[in-house]
Amino acid sequence: MKTRGHRWRLLPVAGLFLATGLRAEPVTEPAGFSPAVAVVLHIEGEPVPGLDIDVAGLRRTTLDMATAMVGASGAPLADRAATEELVRRHRVRSGAALPPAFLAGLHDSLGAGRLMAVTLLVGNGRITATARAIETGSGRLASVGIAETVVVGKEWQHALMASLRDAMPALRDPLPPGTTLLVLPATGVGLDVLVIRQATASLLAAATADTKWAVVDPALATGAALASGQDLARLARSDRALLAEKFGVSWAVEAEVVSFGRDNAAAALAIPAELDEIAGAAAPVGDLTMTLRILDLGTGRIRAAETVMVPGSPHTGWFGVTHAPTLLEQMRKGAGQLWPNLQRLLEEPTS
């Protein structure tokens, strides 16, 4: 959909992968090193009805807010103009695809030890913010945050501020050692790409919360695949070989999210009157199924799988208030249930 001469793009994404180790050695910073933080922003989705600002204005406002929040944490900030120049030079059009050379440029040219990659997912009357704190020297994720807010009328600034505030992750330093994981976004059935992006962020948030893992940002593998003209959505033999060559990958853990909607049974939802007209505010969601499959990249065979179903039906809580979970709430719950099972699946005998 176009708006005021701009197009907000959604990119197809797929997969979640486990790596046994990266080929390149991570950069080790000297003792006492206080890295600067570079901030980048991408916006995806569709305009919210009644939003009285164009894409360029929304981007400036969001970048200002995100930069101020990072600065308020006490971390030194990398030069904003120089960061934007590197974004243009390396054609970083989406936060889902970061060329390794872009991270190297941030580290070597700007002295930025961390990248705060913020993505704004806009649609269905909501603003969803995701933020990933990435080590530029190793590509590892320090932490991941995701939050959504309903846009009420013209009060989009409040919704934007709330989403960013709740999504902005802590700049944890230093990162603990752990088994290296390389993660790519999830595939989906019955869901649009924006929702699948939310599922990916939910999985990443669960992965980084488990400090036994050293999670490499998925955008690096996507960027490497795009540069090589590969298609990771289908994981053909050449795609598996690419992962093995670039990242030392032995297994792939694929993530799939499936939802076929809900029947037309009426449900009485406790929703404030002012939200009745907001697109998507009371939209029913169906049961959600999330699956992790461990794939042997050498043979292409599935070695193990785990599935969880998260109900989408409304439930009555305190004081008789009925609540219908949003898709994001379902995905975060499903990710939180699935991720602890990952280590058990990997430790099971595979012979």
C-alpha positions as CSV (number, residue, x, y, z in Angstrom):
1,M,0.0,0.0,0.0
2,K,1.3,3.4,-0.9
3,T,1.0,6.5,1.3
4,R,2.1,9.9,0.3
5,G,4.6,8.6,-2.3
6,H,6.1,6.0,0.0
7,R,5.8,2.2,0.0
8,W,6.1,0.2,3.2
9,R,7.6,-3.2,2.4
10,L,7.2,-6.6,4.0
11,L,9.9,-9.1,3.1
12,P,9.3,-12.9,3.0
13,V,11.2,-14.8,5.7
14,A,11.7,-18.4,6.8
15,G,13.4,-20.8,9.2
16,L,15.3,-21.1,12.5
17,F,18.8,-22.6,12.5
18,L,21.2,-24.1,15.1
19,A,24.9,-23.5,14.5
20,T,27.7,-25.5,16.3
21,G,30.1,-22.6,15.8
22,L,30.9,-19.6,13.6
23,R,33.8,-19.8,11.2
24,A,35.0,-16.2,11.9
25,E,36.4,-15.7,15.4
26,P,34.5,-13.0,17.4
27,V,36.3,-9.8,18.0
28,T,37.6,-9.6,21.6
29,E,37.5,-6.1,23.0
30,P,40.3,-4.9,25.4
31,A,39.6,-4.6,29.1
32,G,37.7,-1.5,30.0
33,F,36.4,-1.1,26.5
34,S,33.2,1.0,26.5
35,P,31.7,0.5,23.0
36,A,29.5,3.1,21.4
37,V,26.0,2.0,20.4
38,A,24.7,2.6,16.8
39,V,20.9,2.8,16.3
40,V,19.2,1.8,13.0
41,L,15.5,1.8,12.3
42,H,13.2,0.1,9.7
43,I,9.5,0.4,9.3
44,E,7.3,-2.3,7.8
45,G,3.6,-2.9,7.4
46,E,0.7,-0.7,6.5
47,P,-0.4,2.8,7.6
48,V,-2.7,3.0,10.5
49,P,-6.0,4.8,9.7
50,G,-6.0,8.3,11.0
51,L,-2.2,8.5,11.4
52,D,-1.5,12.2,10.7
53,I,2.1,11.7,9.7
54,D,3.9,10.3,6.6
55,V,6.5,7.6,6.6
56,A,9.4,9.9,6.6
57,G,8.1,11.8,9.6
58,L,7.3,8.7,11.5
59,R,10.8,7.4,10.8
60,R,12.4,10.6,12.1
61,T,10.3,10.6,15.2
62,T,10.8,7.0,16.0
63,L,14.6,7.2,15.5
64,D,14.7,10.2,17.7
65,M,12.8,8.4,20.5
66,A,14.9,5.2,20.2
67,T,18.2,7.1,20.2
68,A,17.1,9.1,23.2
69,M,16.2,5.9,25.1
70,V,19.6,4.3,24.3
71,G,21.4,7.5,25.3
72,A,19.4,7.6,28.6
73,S,20.9,4.2,29.5
74,G,24.3,5.9,29.8
75,A,25.8,4.2,26.7
76,P,27.8,6.4,24.3
77,L,26.1,6.8,21.0
78,A,27.8,6.3,17.6
79,D,27.5,9.2,15.1
80,R,24.0,9.2,13.7
81,A,24.9,10.6,10.3
82,A,27.8,8.2,9.8
83,T,25.6,5.3,10.8
84,E,23.0,6.3,8.2
85,E,25.8,6.6,5.6
86,L,26.8,3.0,6.3
87,V,23.1,2.0,6.0
88,R,23.0,3.5,2.5
89,R,26.4,2.2,1.4
90,H,25.5,-1.4,2.3
91,R,21.9,-1.0,1.2
92,V,20.4,-2.2,4.4
93,R,16.7,-2.0,3.5
94,S,15.4,-4.3,6.2
95,G,16.3,-5.1,9.8
96,A,15.9,-8.8,8.7
97,A,18.9,-8.7,6.4
98,L,22.2,-7.3,7.7
99,P,25.3,-7.8,5.6
100,P,28.2,-8.9,7.7
101,A,30.2,-6.1,6.1
102,F,27.7,-3.6,7.6
103,L,28.4,-4.8,11.1
104,A,32.1,-4.8,10.4
105,G,31.9,-1.2,9.2
106,L,30.0,-0.1,12.4
107,H,32.7,-1.7,14.5
108,D,35.8,-0.7,12.6
109,S,34.8,2.7,11.2
110,L,32.6,4.1,13.9
111,G,33.9,2.2,17.0
112,A,30.4,0.9,17.6
113,G,30.6,-2.2,19.7
114,R,26.8,-2.6,19.7
115,L,24.0,-2.1,17.2
116,M,20.4,-1.5,18.4
117,A,18.3,-2.6,15.4
118,V,14.8,-1.3,15.9
119,T,11.9,-2.4,13.6
120,L,8.5,-0.9,13.7
121,L,5.7,-3.3,12.5
122,V,2.6,-1.2,11.8
123,G,-0.8,-2.6,10.9
124,N,-4.3,-3.8,12.2
125,G,-4.6,-0.7,14.3
126,R,-1.5,-1.5,16.3
127,I,2.2,-0.5,16.5
128,T,4.6,-3.3,17.4
129,A,8.2,-2.5,18.1
130,T,11.0,-5.0,18.1
131,A,14.5,-4.1,19.2
132,R,17.7,-6.3,19.0
133,A,20.9,-5.4,20.8
134,I,23.7,-7.0,18.6
135,E,27.4,-7.2,19.2
136,T,29.0,-5.8,16.0
137,G,32.2,-7.8,16.5
138,S,30.6,-11.3,16.9
139,G,27.1,-10.8,15.6
140,R,25.7,-12.2,18.8
141,L,22.4,-10.9,20.3
142,A,22.7,-9.4,23.8
143,S,19.0,-9.2,24.2
144,V,15.7,-8.8,22.3
145,G,12.5,-7.0,23.1
146,I,9.1,-6.8,21.6
147,A,6.0,-4.9,22.6
148,E,2.7,-3.8,20.9
149,T,0.2,-1.0,21.6
150,V,-3.2,-0.2,20.1
151,V,-3.4,3.1,18.3
152,V,-6.3,5.2,19.6
153,G,-7.4,8.0,17.3
154,K,-4.6,10.5,16.7
155,E,-2.7,9.6,19.9
156,W,-0.1,7.6,17.9
157,Q,2.7,9.3,19.7
158,H,1.7,7.7,23.0
159,A,1.3,4.3,21.4
160,L,4.7,4.7,19.7
161,M,6.4,5.8,22.9
162,A,4.8,2.9,24.9
163,S,5.9,0.3,22.4
164,L,9.4,1.5,22.2
165,R,9.8,1.9,25.9
166,D,8.6,-1.7,26.6
167,A,10.5,-3.2,23.7
168,M,13.9,-1.6,24.3
169,P,16.2,-4.3,25.7
170,A,18.9,-3.8,28.2
171,L,22.5,-3.4,26.9
172,R,23.8,-6.4,28.9
173,D,27.6,-6.4,29.0
174,P,29.5,-8.6,28.8
175,L,27.7,-11.5,27.2
176,P,28.1,-14.8,28.9
177,P,29.6,-17.7,27.0
178,G,27.4,-20.4,25.7
179,T,26.6,-22.8,22.8
180,T,26.3,-20.8,19.6
181,L,22.9,-20.6,17.9
182,L,22.2,-19.0,14.6
183,V,18.5,-18.0,14.2
184,L,16.5,-17.1,11.2
185,P,12.8,-16.0,11.1
186,A,9.9,-18.5,11.2
187,T,7.7,-19.7,8.4
188,G,4.0,-19.4,8.8
189,V,0.7,-20.8,7.5
190,G,-2.5,-18.8,7.7
191,L,-0.7,-15.7,8.9
192,D,0.6,-12.6,7.2
193,V,4.2,-11.8,7.0
194,L,4.0,-9.0,9.7
195,V,2.6,-11.5,12.2
196,I,5.3,-14.1,11.3
197,R,7.9,-11.4,12.0
198,Q,6.4,-11.0,15.4
199,A,6.7,-14.8,15.9
200,T,10.4,-14.6,15.0
201,A,11.0,-11.8,17.6
202,S,9.2,-13.8,20.2
203,L,11.4,-16.8,19.6
204,L,14.5,-14.6,19.7
205,A,13.4,-13.1,23.0
206,A,13.0,-16.5,24.5
207,A,16.4,-17.6,23.1
208,T,18.3,-14.7,24.5
209,A,16.6,-14.9,27.9
210,D,18.2,-18.4,28.2
211,T,21.8,-17.4,28.9
212,K,23.2,-20.8,28.1
213,W,22.9,-19.9,24.4
214,A,25.1,-17.5,22.4
215,V,22.5,-16.4,19.8
216,V,23.8,-15.0,16.6
217,D,21.5,-12.5,15.0
218,P,19.5,-14.1,12.2
219,A,19.8,-11.1,9.9
220,L,23.5,-12.0,9.2
221,A,22.6,-15.4,7.6
222,T,19.8,-13.7,5.6
223,G,22.2,-11.0,4.4
224,A,24.8,-13.7,3.4
225,A,22.1,-15.7,1.6
226,L,20.9,-12.6,-0.4
227,A,24.4,-11.8,-1.3
228,S,24.9,-15.3,-2.7
229,G,21.6,-15.4,-4.5
230,Q,20.4,-18.3,-2.3
231,D,16.9,-19.1,-1.1
232,L,16.7,-20.1,2.5
233,A,12.9,-20.4,2.4
234,R,13.2,-23.9,0.8
235,L,16.5,-25.1,2.2
236,A,17.6,-26.9,-0.9
237,R,20.9,-28.8,-0.8
238,S,22.8,-25.6,-2.0
239,D,21.2,-23.6,0.8
240,R,22.2,-26.1,3.4
241,A,25.7,-26.1,2.0
242,L,25.8,-22.3,2.2
243,L,24.9,-22.4,5.9
244,A,27.6,-25.0,6.6
245,E,30.2,-23.0,4.7
246,K,29.4,-19.5,6.0
247,F,28.6,-20.3,9.6
248,G,29.8,-23.8,10.5
249,V,26.2,-25.1,10.8
250,S,25.6,-28.8,11.4
251,W,21.9,-28.8,12.2
252,A,19.0,-26.6,11.5
253,V,16.1,-26.0,13.9
254,E,13.2,-24.9,11.7
255,A,10.3,-22.9,13.3
256,E,6.8,-22.9,11.9
257,V,3.7,-21.1,13.1
258,V,0.2,-22.2,12.0
259,S,-3.2,-20.6,12.6
260,F,-6.3,-21.3,10.6
261,G,-8.5,-18.8,12.4
262,R,-11.5,-19.2,14.6
263,D,-15.0,-20.2,13.9
264,N,-17.7,-17.6,13.9
265,A,-19.0,-18.2,17.4
266,A,-19.7,-15.0,19.2
267,A,-17.6,-13.9,22.1
268,A,-18.3,-11.1,24.5
269,L,-15.1,-9.2,24.9
270,A,-14.4,-6.5,27.5
271,I,-13.1,-3.8,25.3
272,P,-13.1,-0.1,26.2
273,A,-15.7,1.8,24.1
274,E,-13.2,4.1,22.5
275,L,-11.5,1.1,21.0
276,D,-14.6,-0.3,19.3
277,E,-13.7,1.4,16.0
278,I,-10.0,0.6,16.0
279,A,-9.1,-1.8,13.2
280,G,-8.0,-5.1,14.7
281,A,-8.6,-4.1,18.3
282,A,-11.3,-6.8,18.8
283,A,-10.3,-9.1,15.9
284,P,-10.7,-12.7,17.0
285,V,-7.7,-15.0,16.6
286,G,-7.7,-18.7,16.4
287,D,-5.7,-21.4,18.1
288,L,-2.0,-21.1,17.3
289,T,0.4,-24.0,16.7
290,M,4.2,-23.6,17.0
291,T,6.6,-26.3,15.9
292,L,10.4,-26.7,16.1
293,R,12.0,-29.3,13.8
294,I,15.7,-30.2,14.0
295,L,17.0,-30.8,10.5
296,D,20.3,-32.5,9.6
297,L,21.8,-30.2,7.0
298,G,24.0,-32.9,5.7
299,T,21.2,-35.4,4.8
300,G,18.2,-33.1,4.9
301,R,16.4,-35.5,7.3
302,I,14.4,-34.3,10.3
303,R,15.9,-35.6,13.5
304,A,13.4,-34.5,16.1
305,A,10.4,-32.2,16.4
306,E,8.3,-30.5,19.1
307,T,4.9,-28.8,18.9
308,V,2.8,-26.7,21.2
309,M,-0.7,-25.5,20.7
310,V,-1.7,-22.2,22.3
311,P,-5.5,-21.6,22.6
312,G,-6.9,-18.4,21.2
313,S,-10.3,-18.6,22.8
314,P,-11.4,-15.8,25.2
315,H,-11.1,-16.6,28.9
316,T,-12.7,-14.9,31.9
317,G,-10.3,-13.6,34.6
318,W,-10.6,-11.5,37.7
319,F,-13.8,-9.5,38.3
320,G,-15.5,-11.4,35.4
321,V,-13.5,-9.5,32.7
322,T,-13.2,-11.6,29.5
323,H,-9.9,-11.4,27.6
324,A,-9.1,-12.6,24.1
325,P,-5.4,-13.1,23.7
326,T,-3.7,-11.3,20.8
327,L,-1.6,-13.2,18.3
328,L,1.6,-11.7,19.9
329,E,0.5,-12.9,23.4
330,Q,-0.1,-16.4,21.9
331,M,3.3,-16.4,20.2
332,R,5.2,-15.3,23.3
333,K,3.5,-17.9,25.3
334,G,4.2,-20.6,22.7
335,A,7.9,-19.5,22.4
336,G,8.3,-19.6,26.2
337,Q,6.9,-23.2,26.3
338,L,8.9,-24.5,23.3
339,W,12.3,-23.0,23.9
340,P,13.1,-24.9,27.1
341,N,12.5,-28.2,25.2
342,L,15.2,-27.3,22.6
343,Q,18.1,-28.5,24.7
344,R,16.3,-31.8,25.5
345,L,15.7,-32.4,21.8
346,L,19.4,-31.7,21.0
347,E,20.6,-34.0,23.7
348,E,18.5,-37.0,22.6
349,P,20.4,-39.7,20.8
350,T,20.3,-39.3,17.0
351,S,21.6,-42.7,15.9
